[in-house]
Amino acid sequence: MPGGSEDSLLAAIDTDGNLQPEKKLKELLSEADELTAIFTAGRRTSSRNQTSNMNIGFVGVGRMGANMARRLKDREFQVTAVYDIKRGRATSLAAELGCAATQDLSEVTAESDVIFTVVTDDNAVRQIFTGTGDNLLVNGRGKLFINCETISPQVHIELEQAAKTAGAETLEACMASSIPQARQGKLYLMCGGSEQTFRKAEPILKELGSTVRFIGKAGEAAKVKALVNMVMNINTAGLAEGLALGAALGLDLEMLRKVFSQTGAASRVLETDGEDMQNREHTCYFSAAHAAKDSGIALDLARSLGLDLPLARATKGQYDRMIAEGLGELDKSGIAELTFKNRHKHSGDHV
């Protein structure tokens, strides 16, 4: 190959068969690195090209699902069908993306090779996959389902078996991020299921996530996600109480948040929710209702093992209270409305 590594190798050897000075060796090593990089990039491109030719469907196109679909469309994937129980969401997104808004779940499967589900809870997942009459597995043979909702680990295990019976594959891809990250392709994805299935889905997932981690068999990623959200919810409730007490003591909350950020009170939740709690800005990125549901999943796991988690239990109690008082669709930061004095009609002086 003229001008390539073979010519360079010949040039590096003198007429006696001895290697020439170190400079030539360095040139050879550099060319070898370049060839390796080209080969690796070619493999990545080939893998992405294979998946970008697949037809992709979405079931559940609320705040997260819609932005994931938009991201894949931006990355030149073929989004062919969307479905949502709220028909208006599906038709609006379909018009934007230039795809079908199907009326039946089985149509999504028929139109797609890979189907993402982003629905609410255990019951919703069971309904879309195993509901009487119309469901996603009706046309499931040969299809890949990537399930991104936060649900009980056992449901993922049941779903994997149901999909196998239908000749399909499933992968749980639990998300530890929010709406902006979904749109930007910067989700943190924790995956569970068959590793072979994960490798098949990985090129698509890498277009959606900045971190894509394989955790283990079906249900394992869901366990990790339940713990992530349990701890996040506890941190959120704790921060709300710290800021509420600071306000009741007459402290400058800007100063208090700064001190928190520089000491053991620092947390990711402080960065994302602290100012919102102070300013009563609770635009929903992750709802109180979802926080209650996810803490409940973790508590169910703990109970099955005979563990008592008093902080998780108390936090879920607060989020359940938000739902009961009509605040369930506020962002999780809205828990501050229960702890700050004189904010909410039922907060009283219990701080």
Secondary structure, 3 states (H helix, E strand, C coil): CCCCHHHHHHHCECCCCCECCHHHHHHHHHHHHHHHHHHHHHHHHHHHHHHHCCEEEEECCCHHHHHHHHHHHHCCCEEEEEECCCHHHHHHHHHHHCCEECCCHHHHHHHCCEEEECCCCHHHHHHHHHCCCCCCCCCCCCCEEEECCCCCHHHHHHHHHHHHHCCCEEEEEEECCCHHHHHHCCEEEEEEECHHHHHHHHHHHHHHEEEEEEEECCCHHHHHHHHHHHHHHHHHHHHHHHHHHHHHCCCCHHHHHHHHHCCCCCCHHHHHHHHHHHHCCCCCCCEHHHHHHHHHHHHHHHHHCCCCCHHHHHHHHHHHHHHHCCCCCCEHHHHHHHHCCCCCCCCCCCC
